[in-house]
Structure formats: structure tokens, C-alpha cells
Amino acid sequence: MNNLTRYLKIVFIAGFCIISQLFTFLKAYSFDIDEPVLSVTNFLDSLTYDYRGVNIKLLGVSIGETYDDNITFSETDEEEDFVTDISFAVGVSYEGKRNTFGLVGNISSQIFAKNSEFNHVAEDVDLKFMHEFSEQDRINVKNSFYHSEAPLFFRDDFFDEQFQRTDGRFDHYRNRLDIDYQKDISKQITGTIWYGNNINAFSGVDIAASYTNEAGIEADYLLSSLTQFSLSYDFRNIQFENDEDATINTVTAGVRQYITKKIYFDGAVGLDFIDSFEDGEEFTRPLYAASFVYEVSDRTEATVSFTKRDETNPYVSDVFHQWRTSVGFKRQLSERLKCALSAFYGDGEYVFSNFEREFLGGRATLGYDITKNLSGNFTYAYSDLNSNISTAEYEKNTVFLGLVAEF
């Protein structure tokens, strides 16, 4: 990390020069659709295909340069590098009288300047389907596939994944399927039953594949336009390839309360009944969850969340006793300039191995809309993982500067 300051200066200077040149050309662009802009983004925006209600289109293209001072997620074998990021997103959608379907696929290629052995392609595909049997009942199907060699800083789960994840670089394949059926029993009561399946597999590291199955039932009661209560039961079983497994039964009571039209609170309390990986080890633990959302205006939003509970994860066949909190802030500073800030803190311990983890992360993003479709993006992310096992610790800084075209 000794060269971090020098590299940051280079990135900031380069970013300043690029943005300065972009400002020079701003008068050549317009958000008015009656004044088309002859550009590459206009051509990409035209790559849309419609057939009998099915829409296929290119959703976005991103290209940029990332400086990462610890690409190995390591305390002792740190490697710094410049990484060229190229991403594409494609979407398929359909909306019928009673059916809606959506699929979004992202492909992200990372090319390392010095460590070409780390070059890889990450993919994720999200599918959503909803069918209404009537105005009172419906079924939802969601499936999410994800593959990457390391946590990706532009994903929402960048910090959450690092908090639980085994350190180092390795291929992680994950597929999550969720199916739920909702029934409006009355104007105030809605019932839901669901099933979920989660598969995790790894390559390049000694972690056993795992399979998680869960099912549950929930009842939601709308007391008024400002208050909603919920009561749920959830059964979850995780099975590792080495035959180790654990089961958690959870009972939860929750509430959503609108304090004002712009501020609402979500809260939940419950109990986890855990039949752990260790033979004969059964125990009961409380769970707490709370979040505040403040929608100041159409231009500003602030969020705060907190969770404390015992969970399982696909990396270790152990029960993770942890709590985490996060804050987020988004602001449209002007018609074209926007910013986003977020922070994450988590503290946890594996119950049987006594392996402790403490994680702190922060991210700041500044975006500028150059045209209706094209924007410049500058993002800085910081990660700091501490542990009672020194070889599991690391600290890293990530800086990204690039262009994002969205359609």
C-alpha cells in the first residue's frame, strides 16, 4: 500500500482531465429527444427488438479503469494492479394481461495489467416471473445465478460478501431459486407460502459445495395505511457435500410503520431454534432487525439498517453469531450531477471454531450525466477486515473511473 498515495494522485489527475474535456463538449449534447445526438450511445440505444410483447434490448455498457491495492485480499501477499473493467447488460421483458416476465444478464470482464493470471469474466443472471391467477392470488418465481472470482465493488453485496467470505481469490458459483404464492384473504390480510433453494459451489479453494433448502409461511395484516404487521415461520436446512448439515427454525414478528409520508420504519424480532453442525448441539437465539428509510424528496434518500442473529453461510460449516449495520445516502445534486455514500460495519464469531471477524467498509460514488444515456462515474471503496487469526486479515482500497451507458 506504500504506492497508494501516488496512484491516487494519478487517478485523480486523469479523472480531472477527462471530466474537464467532457465539460468542453456539453453544449453539443441535449436531453431533448427532438434534438438527437449522433453518437455511439444513440446506436446502442437503437439495439432493441420487440416481438409480440417480448422486448429484447441492450440495457447498458460500462468501461473503465480500476486501481486496486490488494487484489489478493491478503495481509501478507498483497498485490496491487490496474484493472480494465468492461461490462455489458442485456434484458428481456414481457408484460401480458396476467403474466410478467423479466430477465437481466450481466457480463463483466476484468483484465489485469500486471497479473494476467487473474483475468476472468464474471456473470450474473436474474430472472423474475409473476402470474396472477386472479385479483386475489398470484405466484412469483425468482432465480438468480452469480459467478465471480472475487467480490465486485459495484454490486450491492460487496461489503456483505466480504464480511462472511473466506479470504483470497477463487471461483464462486451461486444459484438462488425462490417461489412464493400470495393470497389476499381479505382487504387487510395477505397470506404467503414460499420455498427457496440455494446452491453454492467453489473452484480453486478447499471449500465444500453446499445446498440450502427452506420453506415458510407468512401472514401480513394491514391495520391502516400507516401500519402493517406480519408473522412468519421459516424452516431452513443447509447440507454440505461432506455430509455436515444444520437446521434452523425461525419464528418472526414484524411491523412496518410510516412515521410520516416520507419516513418509515421496518422492525422484526424473533427466535432461531438451531440444530447445529455439532452432534447434539441445539440452542435458541434471538434475532433483531430494524431499518429506517427517509425519502427526503425525489432527489434525496437516506437509509439505516441493523440486523443481529445467528446464521449459516456457504463458506464454513459452522453457525455465525453476528450483527451488522449499514447506512446509505443518495443525492441528486443538480440536473446532471449525483452522489451516493454508503458504509457497512459487521462483527461476528463462529460458534464452534471461535473464529472472529470484524469488517468495516465504505464507498463513495460521484456520477455526471454527460448525455441522456451516457454518464461518467468515479467510485472509491475501502475495506478493512480484522480477525483473531492474523492471516485472515486484510485492508484494501479500490478506485474506479469510467463511463457508463444505460438505455
SEKOLMAR-880228 format. One record per atom (N, C-alpha, C, O): residue in one letter; y, x, z. Coordinates in pm, whole numbers, plus 50000, padded with zeros to 5 digits. Atoms other than C-alpha are relative to their C-alpha. Example, Ala and Ser with C-alpha at 12.3 -4.5 7.8 and 13.67 -1.06 7.14 Angstrom:
! residues 2
A498815008950000 A495505123050780 A501205009050000 A501185019450066 S498814991849994 S498945136750714 S501094992350073 S502204997450090 
END
This chain:
! residues 407
M498795008050000 M500005000050000 M501275008550000 M502385003050003 N498834991449994 N502305030550002 N500924998049881 N502135000049892 N499205001650120 N503475022949649 N500524985949982 N501114982749879 L499625013950013 L504174986249719 L501494998549972 L501884991149881 T498565001350017 T507954990349751 T500435003849859 T501264997149798 R499634995450135 R508165009849425 R499614989749895 R500374986849803 Y500475009750099 Y506104984449235 Y500794987050009 Y501084980749907 L499215012249986 L508024955249380 L501365001449933 L501864992049870 K498724997750066 K511254970749261 K499864998949849 K500704992949782 I500235000750145 I509794974648911 I499874985649955 I500464981549855 V500225013950037 V508654938548906 V501294992050009 V501584984049920 F498755007349985 F511964925249035 F500995003549889 F501664994749836 I499094995850106 I513964945648785 I499574994149866 I500394989049790 A500515005850124 A511714934648500 A500264985049996 A500654979549892 G499765014449994 G511984898548615 G501454996749977 G501774987049908 F498575002450018 F515764900748633 F500405001549854 F501184993449803 C499674997850141 C515954914748279 C499514988549913 C500224983849824 I500565010950081 I513674887848138 I500804987250020 I501164980549923 I499255012349972 I515504859448313 I501405000849942 I501934990749896 S498674998450058 S518854873648200 S499984997049851 S500874990349799 Q500115002750142 Q517684872947840 Q499744985249973 Q500214979649874 L500285014350019 L516394837547882 L501284991950014 L501484982449938 F498735007149984 F519794825848005 F500865001149874 F501634992049841 T499234998050120 T521304840147689 T499684989549894 T500534985549815 F500455009350103 F519274815947481 F499974985450045 F499514976849971 L500125013649948 L519594785047698 L500714989749913 L500254978349902 K499255009550081 K522164768947468 K499224995849876 K499534985749814 A500795003350119 A519604769347191 A498954989450031 A498274984649940 Y501035009449961 Y517374745547388 Y500634987450057 Y501774987450104 S499505012649948 S517724709547491 S498844991650048 S497734992549996 F501015009349953 F515804683547687 F500054986949922 F499214978249942 D499855012150080 D516964656947441 D498965000049889 D498935009149806 I501085000250098 I513984646347231 I500534997649860 I499814999649762 D499435001950132 D516354637846947 D500435013149937 D500835013449820 E499664986750050 E517054675046908 E498815009050017 E498785017150110 P501234992349985 P513624690646852 P500255014949995 P501115019849922 V499894985449995 V513214727246932 V498865005949918 V497695002849942 L501014993450082 L511394748246672 L499485012050076 L500085022750075 S500554989349918 S509194769046897 S498504998750005 S497924988949959 V501455000349983 V505614777846977 V499594988450089 V498554982250066 T500355011049911 T505664752147259 T499984986749929 T499174978049961 N500025012450077 N506524724547012 N498694998749922 N498124987949913 F501265000350075 F503484734146803 F498844996750093 F497994988450059 L501085002649906 L501204734747108 L500054985750052 L499024979550076 D499855013749952 D502634701547225 D499454989949901 D499104978749939 S500505009250103 S501504686246896 S498484999849992 S497924991749918 L501464999350005 L497854695346959 L499394989050086 L498764991750189 T500525011749930 T496914660447073 T499214991449904 T499614989449789 Y500875008150086 Y494114638646938 Y499674987050072 Y499214987250187 D500305013149944 D493714601247000 D498984992949912 D499104992649790 Y501015007850073 Y490664580546906 Y499494988850088 Y498794991150187 R500455012049929 R490064545047029 R500235000850150 R499344997850230 G499634999449859 G491854550547356 G499695013150069 G500135015350182 V500324986949943 V490464585447415 V501065010049956 V501305011749836 N498964990350029 N493194611747438 N499525014050037 N499095016450149 I500374986049979 I492414648847400 I501235008549971 I501825007549864 K498804992050023 K495214673747444 K499975013150079 K499265014450179 L499774987549928 L496194708647547 L501034997250107 L502164993450076 L499115003249889 L497744704647892 L500955011450034 L502085009050077 G499134989049962 G499104739347946 G499475013549961 G498265015349943 V500324986150028 V499154776247867 V500865008650092 V502055006250106 S499264991149912 S500154803748108 S499675014549966 S498505017949944 I500224985650020 I500614840948051 I500975007550089 I502165004350096 G499134992749910 G501944865748298 G499355012850049 G498205015950016 E500464987349945 E501584898448482 E500014999050153 E500984994550213 T500135000349854 T500354901548842 T499845014250053 T499075022250000 Y500254987549927 Y500694931149073 Y499294996450129 Y499784988150207 D500815002549880 D498024931249346 D499725013550065 D499135022350003 D500164987049935 D498004959349602 D498655001450072 D498405011750135 N501324999049936 N494464951549728 N499044990749927 N498664980249980 I500865008550082 I492244937449454 I498584999150056 I497834990250017 T501354999849944 T489104945949656 T499884992150130 T498784991050184 F500015007349874 F490084925249964 F499355008550109 F498455004050179 S500644990449911 S489254955650175 S501035007350083 S502185009150040 E499144992249913 E490734975150465 E499885015049970 E500855022449984 T500264985650018 T489185008850378 T499995004549855 T500335016049826 D500104996250141 D488685008449999 D500994992149916 D500634985649818 E498975007550072 E491964993749883 E500195005649858 E500165017749837 E499684996450137 E492664993949509 E501174991349954 E501134979149969 E498885007650053 E495984983849354 E499924999949848 E499375009249787 D500095000950145 D496354972548996 D500994989649948 D501464980950022 F499275010250073 F498384953148742 F498974991749923 F498084997249858 V500975009050060 V496524922748612 V500724990749903 V501704984249940 T499475009450098 T497284903448294 T499244986850012 T498024986549998 D500605013349981 D496654866248351 D500304991349878 D501464989649841 I499855009350111 I496074842648058 I499174987650031 I497964988750052 S500695012349962 S495184806248131 S500264989049900 S501334988149841 F499905011750086 F494524775147926 F499474987950077 F498524989150154 A500475012549939 A494144739048044 A499914989349892 A500864987249816 V500245010650098 V492674710947833 V499614987350075 V498894988050175 G500305012649933 G492454674247927 G499464989449905 G499834989049788 V500525011650072 V490524643747812 V500194987850090 V499824988250208 S499755011849918 S491544609047931 S499714987249922 S499804986849799 Y500245013250060 Y490664572747870 Y500364989550104 Y500024990950221 E499655010949910 E492064540948020 E499714986849931 E500374983249833 G500365013050054 G490424507647949 G500414988950094 G501184991050188 K499655011549919 K490674473048099 K499495001750142 K500204998550238 R500574998249867 R488364481548389 R499505014050026 R498995016850134 N500504986349985 N487504518148333 N501125010149978 N501975008249891 T499144988550027 T489484550148363 T499155012650011 T498255013650095 F500764987550003 F488184584748286 F500985011449978 F501905010349897 G499164988350018 G489804618748317 G499225012750021 G498435013750115 L500654987049987 L488594654248267 L501045010849971 L501745010349869 V499074988850016 V490664685748312 V499215013050015 V498535015150115 G500684987149996 G489294720248230 G500985011449993 G501905011249911 N499134988349998 N490964753348310 N499175012749980 N498115014450040 I500614986850021 I490014787848184 I501075010550025 I502145010149965 S499044989649965 S491744818148333 S499365013649983 S498345016750045 S500514986650025 S491194853348206 S500885010250072 S502115009850063 Q499284989549930 Q492154883148421 Q499575013649946 Q498395017249949 I500254986950061 I492454917348257 I500705010550084 I501935010350098 F499474989949910 F492914947248490 F500385012649923 F499655017249836 A499504988350071 A494964977048376 A499195012550029 A498915020349938 K500714987749962 K493075003948570 K498534997750032 K497705006550009 N501365002849957 N489914987348698 N499354989749908 N499154978249945 S500515009250101 S488434972248384 S498664993950039 S498274983549984 E501285005749957 E485084966548561 E500194986750074 E499244979250094 F499715012749933 F486804937748743 F500474989149903 F500724977849946 N499595010250097 N487814919848421 N499044988150008 N497824990050010 H500885011649993 H486494884348440 H500744987649953 H501964987649936 V499465013050038 V487014848348335 V499614989950107 V498434988550142 A500235010549899 A487374820648595 A500124986449932 A500944984649842 E499965013350058 E486714784248513 E499974989550110 E499384991650216 D500185011749915 D487144750848682 D500144987549914 D500984986849824 V500025012650074 V486424715848552 V499984988750101 V499104988150187 D499925011649912 D487454683848731 D499824987249919 D500524985149819 L500305012750068 L486054650048625 L500214988550097 L499794989250212 K499795012049921 K487134615848754 K499684987749916 K500084986849800 F500345012550068 F485754581748663 F500114988650100 F499664989850214 M499875011749915 M486604547548804 M499664987649920 M500144985849808 H500365012650064 H485084513948718 H500254988750098 H499784989250212 E499745011749918 E486324480748855 E499014989049964 E499034983849852 F500905011250022 F483574455048892 F500784986950002 F500464977549930 S499115011549989 S486254430048990 S501295005050065 S501455017050086 E498774996049932 E489674429949153 E499745004450143 E500595010950205 Q500304997049860 Q487944433849490 Q499085011950020 Q499055017550130 D500904988649978 D485374461349431 D499995009449880 D500165005449765 R499904989450101 R485254494149243 R499135011950043 R498805013650161 I500754987849973 I483294526449215 I500775011949944 I501345011149835 N499334987750041 N484754561549193 N498995011449997 N498205013150089 V500864988250012 V482934592449071 V500895012149973 V501735011949882 K499254987650020 K484394627349103 K499035011749999 K498115012450081 N500814987850002 N482834660449008 N500925011949972 N501745011649880 S499154988150013 S484434694549047 S499135012549994 S498355015250085 F500714987350014 F482994727248917 F501015011450003 F502105010449945 Y499074988649985 Y484554760849004 Y499215012949999 Y498185014150064 H500594986750002 H483674796848927 H501115010449997 H502025009649915 S499044989049998 S485654827949016 S499405011850074 S498465010350151 E500464987849933 E485164863549132 E500785002650128 E500355010650212 A499154998149882 A487924861349394 A500914987850013 A501114980749915 P499045011049985 P490334835549541 P501195002049905 P501705013149891 L498914999350097 L493054827449284 L501294995050066 L501334984050120 F498805002749923 F496594828049422 F500724987349958 F501474981650037 F499295011850046 F497824798749210 F499264987050034 F499764976250004 R500735012049960 R495164774649347 R500434995550139 R500845003650222 D499595005449871 D495904751649640 D499135005350115 D499605006050229 D500904995449894 D492884765349832 D499975015250015 D499035020750072 F499954985449996 F493924802049801 F499885005250142 F499095014450167 F500044995449862 F494534806450176 F498774994650074 F498125001950148 D501155006149933 D491854782250296 D498715007449965 D497865009350052 E501214992950041 E489204800750095 E499915013750065 E498835017950107 Q500024986849938 Q490214834750232 Q499674999250150 Q499035008250204 F500245001649857 F490094821650590 F498504999650031 F498065005050133 Q501435001549974 Q486374813350560 Q499155010449927 Q498055013549972 R500794992450096 R485214836550282 R499615013950050 R500385020450120 T500404986149980 T483234868650313 T500885008949914 T501185005549799 D499074991650075 D485464897650206 D499315006949882 D498085007349874 G500514993250119 G485094916549878 G500094991249877 G500534979749883 R499995007350126 R484754906049514 R498564996849961 R497705005749964 F501325004350045 F481724886149395 F500144986549932 F501094979049959 D499975012750071 D480974856749168 D499584988750093 D498554989450161 H500285011949920 H481074823149342 H500004987949907 H500994985249840 Y500145012150081 Y479804791849166 Y499894988250097 Y499074988250189 R499995011549911 R480544758349329 R500084987149919 R500884986049826 N499915013150063 N479894722649221 N499994989350109 N499124989250195 R499845010449900 R481024692549424 R499984986449932 R500794983849842 L500105013550054 L479984656549343 L500284990050112 L499724991150221 D499685010649905 D481464626249524 D499934986549930 D500494984649823 I500105013750051 I480594589849466 I500344990550115 I499764991550223 D499705009849897 D482164561249660 D500154986149939 D500594984449826 Y499875014050039 Y482054523549640 Y500924993150100 Y500674993650220 Q499015006649916 Q485024503549773 Q499964985049978 Q499844980249866 K500015014650004 K485094466549856 K501144994750085 K501234997750204 D498935006549925 D488194446749954 D499424987450062 D499284977149996 I500625011249932 I486664423750212 I501014988850022 I500664977050014 S498905009649988 S490004406650273 S501275007349960 S501235018849917 K498734993650034 K493684413550215 K500305011850094 K501085020750060 Q499704989749901 Q493664435550524 Q498885010150021 Q499125021050073 I501164991549970 I490164450750536 I499355005049871 I499054997249781 T500714993750111 T488584475250289 T498855008350056 T499035016150149 G501164992249960 G485094489550326 G499625010049892 G499755007249773 T500384989450095 T483864521850165 T498705006550045 T498525009550163 I501184991849975 I480484538550142 I500015011449899 I500465009549785 W499914988650091 W480104572949989 W498815009450016 W498105009450116 Y501014989350000 Y477734601149901 Y500645012449939 Y501415011449843 G499484987450052 G478594637649844 G498935010749993 G498035011250077 N500934988950017 N476684667949719 N500805012449962 N501665012049874 N499264987650023 N477924703749726 N499005011449983 N498175013850070 I500894988850029 I476104733449567 I500835012749990 I501845013149919 N499324987150005 N477194769549623 N498995011049968 N497955012050033 A500864988750038 A475634799949453 A500875012349980 A502055011249946 F499244987550002 F476664836549451 F499265010549919 F498035010249905 S500554988850075 S476154867749242 S500785012550037 S502005012250049 G499354987649965 G476864903849333 G500215002050148 G500915011250189 V499864998849856 V476604898449708 V498774993650064 V498144984750007 D501195005049932 D473854891649960 D500334987650083 D500374988150206 I499755012949935 I474674855250038 I499044989849938 I498994988349816 A500965009750050 A472014828450010 A500724987749945 A501754983549998 A499475012450054 A472714798049794 A499814988850102 A498914989550187 S500105011049904 S473264765549985 S500234986749930 S500864985949824 Y499905013550052 Y473064728249926 Y500434990950115 Y499804990950221 T499515009049897 T475024702550123 T499944985649949 T500414982549839 N500035014350031 N474344665150121 N500674992650115 N500444995650232 E499365008049897 E476474639950303 E500174985749954 E500264982949834 A499815014250028 A476874602450324 A500784994050116 A500754999250228 G499215005949894 G479134579550519 G500474986149967 G500264981049857 I499455013450014 I480784546150571 I501344999550072 I501515005850177 E498665000749942 E484414537550646 E500554985949986 E500314979149886 A499295012750004 A486414506450728 A501485002650024 A501855009350121 D498564998549989 D490184505150675 D500634986350028 D500314976449962 Y499355012549962 Y492364478550840 Y501515001649985 Y502115010250049 L498564999650023 L495914472150716 L500684990450096 L500734978350072 L499365008349899 L497754459751022 L501324994349947 L501644982649969 S498735004050060 S501104458550839 S500315009649888 S499525018649859 S499614990950107 S502944475450556 S500305013950052 S500425023449974 L499664987149940 L503724503650801 L498825006650071 L498865018650097 T501084994749918 T500424507850986 T498644996749942 T498364985349905 Q501385001950047 Q496824512950875 Q499065007850091 Q499315019450124 F501014993649916 F493774520651092 F498725002049921 F498464994949823 S501284997650066 S490404534850990 S498965004350104 S499305010150207 L501124995849917 L486984540251149 L498885004249907 L498544996849814 S501004994950094 S484284561450983 S498865007150072 S499005012050184 Y501164992349956 Y480844576551029 Y499545008549882 Y499465003749770 D500384990750106 D479714607150833 D498795008250043 D498765013650154 F501184991649977 F476344624650811 F500015011449900 F500185009149780 R499974988550090 R476194659950669 R498875009750035 R498645012850152 N501064990149981 N473294684250620 N500215011349901 N500375008949781 I499904988350087 I473594719550483 I498705007950009 I498225010950118 Q501284992950008 Q470464737850370 Q500205012849919 Q500635012449804 F499924987350070 F470434774850282 F498665003249933 F497614998049973 E501204996550075 E467944789950040 E498975007150086 E497785007050055 N500914993249909 N466454809950327 N499414990650105 N498844995050205 D500575010649917 D465434776750490 D500764997250129 D500334988850208 E499205003449884 E468104777450759 E500854987749968 E501404986749858 D499225012050026 D469844743850797 D500674995150127 D500284998950238 A499295006149887 A472234724451019 A500414985949960 A500594982949842 T499625013950023 T473164687851057 T501164996450092 T501154999950210 I498865004549921 I476454672851173 I500214985049977 I500364980549863 N499665014250003 N477004636051256 N501404998650059 N501685003750167 T498605000949959 T480694626751284 T500464985650009 T500234977749917 V499355013049984 V482464596051418 V501495002650015 V501915010650098 T498564997350003 T486204594351349 T500804987049999 T500434977449931 A499035010950004 A489064570251419 A501335005749954 A501775016150003 G498774994750056 G492274574351222 G501094989549987 G500834977549998 V498865009050018 V495724559551168 V500975006349902 V501175018549902 R498854995850081 R498454561750906 R501174991350043 R501104979050037 Q498845007149949 Q501864552351043 Q501255004649926 Q501585016449927 Y498724996950062 Y505084550550842 Y501084998850107 Y501314988050162 I498934999849901 I507874560751077 I501284994549937 I501994986549998 T498955005750084 T510484553950809 T499404998649861 T498225001649841 K500495001150137 K510174547050438 K499685013749940 K498945014649842 K500154986650055 K510264584750381 K499155009250086 K498825020350044 I500784991649909 I508294597950678 I498754992350043 I498844981050091 Y501215006349947 Y504664590150756 Y499115010550066 Y499195022450038 F500864991749918 F502054603850992 F498554995749980 F498254983849985 D501445002450005 D498274606850945 D499375007050119 D499615018950141 G500654994049885 G496194612651255 G498564995450011 G498224984349970 A501415003449983 A492494613151337 A499445007550120 A499775019150144 V500744993749891 V490324620151642 V498554995749987 V498264984849937 G501415003650012 G486564620851663 G499105009850071 G499565018550145 L501014991449940 L483364637651771 L499025004649893 L498604996949807 D501064994350084 D480984660951587 D498765002150086 D498805009450186 F501284998049933 F477354658651701 F499195009849916 F498725006249807 I500494988950082 I475884691751584 I498595003950039 I498315007150155 D501344994349986 D472244701151540 D500045013049921 D499925012949798 S499594987450064 S472854737951465 S498835007449936 S497695002949938 F500994991550067 F471034765351277 F498995005850099 F497845008450063 E500884994549898 E469574778651602 E499074989050052 E499554978250087 D500975009949955 D466384760151706 D500354994950141 D500555002750234 G499755005949870 G467034736051989 G501445000050046 G501754994850153 E498594999449963 E470784742451992 E500724987549948 E500974986249828 E499265012050035 E472554708751996 E501214998950092 E501105001350213 F498825001449917 F476084702752115 F500984990449933 F500874987449814 T499005009650046 T479014678952080 T501395006350013 T501735011950117 R498664994249999 R482524689951988 R501024989649949 R500714981549863 P498965009250048 P485804670751944 P500635005149870 P500575017049840 L499224996250118 L487794670551622 L501354993150008 L501474981850055 Y498645005250004 Y491524665451577 Y500615003549865 Y500395014449812 A499304997450126 A493584662351261 A501304992150000 A501354980650044 A498715006650006 A497234653951205 A500835006049888 A500715017949858 S499104995050103 S499794656750928 S501244991149993 S501184979050015 F498735007050022 F503424647250869 F500435002749856 F500345014049807 V499444998650133 V504884641050526 V501404994050002 V501594982550042 Y498605004450004 Y508654638550482 Y500495000949857 Y500785011849807 E499495000450137 E509734627550136 E501504997650007 E501974986250003 V498565000949978 V513404635150177 V500664992449886 V501524983849909 S499485006650120 S514184624049820 S499045003049887 S497995009149908 D500814996750116 D512764626049471 D500005015049972 D499165020049898 R499844985850027 R513864662349477 R499455009050111 R499325021150091 T500374991849885 T512624673849820 T498844993650076 T498824981550098 E501135004749921 E509364671050014 E499585010950098 E499565022750062 A500464990649898 A508154687450336 A498734994450064 A498624982350087 T501275004349939 T504644686350490 T499605009850110 T499895021850103 V500574992049892 V502994698750810 V498634994150031 V498504981950041 S501335005049968 S499264696250888 S499325008950103 S499635020850116 F500754992949896 F496894706151170 F498604994250006 F498424982050002 T501395004349987 T493094704851200 T499285009150098 T499455021350096 K500854992349909 K490724715551476 K498634993450004 K498524981650038 R501365005449996 R486954711051451 R498985011149978 R499345022449947 D501104990950030 D483564727951416 D499434996149863 D499154984449838 E500465002850135 E482354731251057 E498935010149959 E498745020450025 T500874990450067 T479744747850840 T500695004149871 T501544996849821 N499494995950130 N480574767550526 N498905007349925 N497895011149985 P501094994450080 P478554782650240 P499815015050014 P498895020549953 Y500064985549993 Y479124819050340 Y499085005250110 Y498455015750095 V500764995449884 V477364821450677 V499234988350057 V499774977350070 S500805010649938 S474514801450830 S500294999750150 S499465003650233 D499525000649864 D476484795851148 D501024988650008 D501484983749905 V499005010449979 V478844770051297 V501345006750027 V501455015450114 F498694993849993 F482514778951256 F500924991450086 F501344980650044 H499105006849907 H484634768251556 H501415004949969 H501745016449995 Q498724995350052 Q488174768951417 Q501094989450008 Q500834977550022 W498865008850020 W491634754451395 W500925006449898 W500965018649884 R499104995050104 R494204757451119 R501224991049991 R501174979150023 T498785007650021 T497734746751044 T500705005349875 T500605017149842 S499294996050121 S499854747250730 S501304992249989 S501414981050038 V498715006650027 V503414738950627 V500335002249853 V499965012349794 G499604998850139 G504844732750284 G501364993849976 G501744984150043 F498675005050032 F508274727150133 F500235001549850 F500025012249793 K499674999750143 K509264717949777 K501424994749981 K501834985150047 R498615004050020 R512814715049648 R500415002249855 R500255013149800 Q499404998850134 Q514354707949308 Q501445004050022 Q502284995650055 L498684994749967 L517414730049344 L501074995349902 L502214993149941 S499095004850102 S519024719049019 S499154993249893 S497954991549911 E500735006850106 E518054701648696 E498845008549950 E497795003249911 R501024991150056 R516054732148590 R499365009450101 R498265014550077 L500484990249904 L515574753648898 L499294993150117 L499834983650174 K500755005849890 K512904745649161 K499345011150081 K499155022250032 C500664990249915 C511254763349451 C498944993250085 C498994981150107 A501055005049912 A508184759349672 A499645010950099 A499475022550061 L500374990749894 L507324775850003 L498814994250076 L498754982150098 S501135004749921 S504074773850198 S499535011250093 S499705023050064 A500544990349904 A502464790650500 A498734994150060 A498594981950072 F501305004249946 F498964789450650 F499645009450115 F499835021550108 Y500534991949891 Y497534800950982 Y498704993850047 Y498624981850070 G501285004749952 G493924798351091 G499385009750098 G499545021950085 D500654991749899 D491944811051389 D498634993850027 D498534981950058 G501335005549981 G488174807451422 G498995010250046 G499225022350040 E501094991449952 E484934821151563 E498674993449966 E498484981549987 Y501355004950023 Y481324817751453 Y499264999450133 Y499225009250207 V500525003049867 V479484802651748 V498905009650043 V498915014250158 F501164992249959 F476274823251745 F500155014949973 F499595023150047 S499834985850031 S477314856051584 S501225006250068 S501385018450066 N498784995249934 N480634858551778 N500895008049905 N501585017349946 F499174993850102 F482334868951455 F501324992549992 F501344980749957 E498705006549992 E486064861651489 E500845003049876 E500755013849818 R499114998550116 R488604856151210 R501344993750034 R501424982750089 E498645005149985 E492364852051225 E500735002949869 E500815014349826 F499414998250132 F494234846150900 F501424994449997 F501704983750050 L498625004250021 L497924844050811 L500335001849853 L500095012449795 G499644999150141 G499164836150462 G501324993149973 G501684983550041 G498735006050040 G502484828350297 G500205001349850 G499765011049789 R499774999650146 R503594820349943 R501364994049969 R501774984050028 A498705004950047 A506954815649770 A500014999949848 A499615009649784 T499975001450145 T507434803049416 T501374995449955 T501974986450015 L498735003950061 L510564800649205 L499744997249852 L499225005849780 G500235003750139 G510424782148873 G501284995749932 G502144989549994 Y498825003950077 Y513004777248600 Y499554993849868 Y498815000149792 D500365006950124 D512634751748317 D500895005149887 D502075001949880 I499254994550114 I513664770248003 I500204989249895 I501294987749841 T499935011650088 T512874740347782 T499254988650067 T498824989850182 K500735011349946 K511234706647831 K498575003850034 K498014998550131 N501394996349981 N507804723147807 N499795013850060 N498745016450119 L500174986049963 L508374759647892 L500795003450125 L501975000050136 S499324995949878 S509184774148233 S499615014250036 S498535018950004 G500284986949945 G509434808048392 G499564998650145 G500034989850216 N500565001349866 N507524814048715 N499965013750067 N499475023450010 F500104988049917 F507914840248988 F499364995950132 F499884987250201 T500725003549878 T505424838849278 T499665012550079 T499195022550023 Y500414989349910 Y504904861449578 Y499074993950106 Y499404983650165 A500955004749899 A501874856949809 A499595011650091 A499405022950046 Y500384990049899 Y500964875350129 Y498804995050077 Y498764983350117 S501195003549924 S497574875450304 S499735010850104 S499855022750076 D500304990649891 D496624891350637 D498824994350079 D498954984250147 L501205004349928 L493084888050778 L499675010050109 L499545021950083 N500384991749887 N492254901351124 N498684995150056 N498344983350046 S501325003449950 S488854902351290 S499615009550113 S500195020350127 N500534990949900 N486944916851583 N499055010349938 N498595019450007 I500754989950076 I484974935851316 I500975006249900 I501364999649803 S498914993850076 S487404960651161 S499725000649850 S500664999949770 T500324998850142 T485544963750829 T500234986849925 T500264986649802 A499775012950063 A486184926650765 A501494997149982 A501854986849926 E498555002450006 E489974930150789 E500585004849868 E500045013749803 Y499244995150115 Y492434933850505 Y501394993850000 Y501664983850068 E498655005050023 E496054928850404 E500305001649852 E499945011849793 K499724998950143 K497284921650053 K501304992849965 K501694983050028 N498805005950058 N500434913849857 N499744997549852 N499185006049783 T500195003550140 T500394896149522 T501334995149944 T501984986450002 V498765003850067 V503364893049285 V499684996149857 V499035003549784 F500265004850136 F503264872348965 F501324996749931 F502224990749990 L498845003550082 L505854869548689 L499484995949863 L498795003749797 G500545004550128 G505104848848382 G500654987549947 G501614982350004 L499545012050067 L505674819548151 L498904989550004 L497724992649987 V500945011149992 V504034785448186 V500484989049906 V501614984249918 A499695011250089 A503954759247909 A499124988250039 A497904989450041 E500735012149960 E502974724048021 E500384988549908 E501534987249867 F499815010650097 F502544693647799 F499534986650058 F499624976449990 
END
